[in-house]
Amino acid sequence: MTHRFDTERWVGIEGLVLIAAAAGVFTREAALFLLAGLGVVLLGYARIAAVPEVSLHIERDITDSTPAPDDEVEVTLHVTNEGPRTLFDLRIVDGVPPALAVSDSPARLGTALRPGATATVTYTVTAIRGEHTWDETVAVVRDPSGAVECRETAFAETTLRCEPELAATADLPLRGLTSRYAGRVETDVPGSGLEFASIREYRRGDPIRRIDWNRRARTGELATVQFREERAAAVVLVVDTRSEAHVAPDADDETAVERCVDAASIAFPALLDSGDSVGIAAFGPEECWLAPSSGSDHRARARRLFATHAAFAPTPPDKAFFPSVAMRRLRRRLSSDAQVIFCSPLADDYAASVARRLEAYGHAVTLVSPDPTAIQTVGARLARLERDLRLRELRRSGLRVVDWGDEPLAVALSQAEAGWSR
């Protein structure tokens, strides 16, 4: 799409021409008449000036379309003048996705371009988790005088997909877990297992290995030993993706939502490898739900979801959010015995209320909270104090809390577990 308009670069020159001409009349200075005449020529040129028809062909190459997080990706933009005339003042601004940071030379170019010639600009972006599509490239062309400007957009489809590896680098124990088998939840139901539960009368068909032979020797009666049954846990990783969670200590730092997604990406394979059924949910304007399951196919679906779903985008959402609707929807989807790992920076009181309400509904809640606060200003220190109070209140309510600062998540988990065991 092409837009033409006057740049108003020569606005005011008419007045200068009139002043010079009037001064020349009164002073009879030839230089003033010459200056006025030059101004008339410039005004005439500005009136008839026109930008040649713009016909540009855009191509974009990237060195790696599926990089790992934090990889450097080189982007090369080729702009070809397919029109019949020279473009004397051509300026190009590439449509870099907003979530990608340009870490090298800028994604823009200013040049003159002959018919059939190609100009190239190369820059580097740092890959970040997610699927990123380049926007339209904006081209601005001016005539030699700069009086008239033409803006045109061109689109070259380019997508970069950055999928993090779901590697279990930390072990997150579940609520109520007392045995050494991570990811297995003990129940009150007698059955097969490892921990003694009770003894009952022998029934025909009971396994011989579960007969209490010591009791048989003492009393002559047959009895069967029952053990506490262990079942795979159903765990749902709930990520706080509201706009309130898109906060960071500094403008150049990762947002708390990105760190929450990183925590969920670490916890998911750890729980899956322990034999648990794991699901994913987003608590925010963009609805996202992956029901608890297991297996390699489920792991692959989770990896794609973390990388490409709009709910986990690094940029804040622009949709309206209705908290009560989101909570009711999440409650309907959670099974009665599902545990919840809630990943949230606790940037406001509502996030803390979500954790308390899920616990009140009968779901054992573990909170993983990346710290987005800073201490540079009075307001930042106040925000940190308010968050510390929320964490303290949740701990008093019986929730397990992982306060994740600058250290690796595994270290934060280890420190939190030491407090849980006391």
Buried (B, 14 or more C-beta within 10 A) or exposed (E): EEEEEEBEBBEEBEEEBEBBBEBBEEEEEEEBBEBBBEBBEBBEBBEEBEBBEBBBEBBBBBEEEEBEBEBEBEBEBBBBBEBEEBBBBBBBBBBBBEBBEBEEEEBBBEBEBEBEEEBEBBBBBBBBBBBBEBEBBBBBBBBEBBBBBBBBBBEBEBEBBBBBEBEBEBBBBBBEBEEEEBBBBBBEEBEEBEEEBEBEEBEEEBEEEBBBEEBEEEEEEBBBBBBBBBBBBBBBBBBBBBBBBBBBBEEEEBBBBBBBBBBBBBBBBBBBBBBBBBBBBBBBBBBBBBBBBBEEEBBEBBBEBBBBBBBBBBEBBEEEBEEEEBBEBBEEBBEEEBBBBBBBBBBBEEBBEBBBBBBEBEBBBBBBBBBBBBEEEEEBEEBBEBBBEBBEBBBEBEBBBBBBEEEEBBEBBBBBBEEEEE
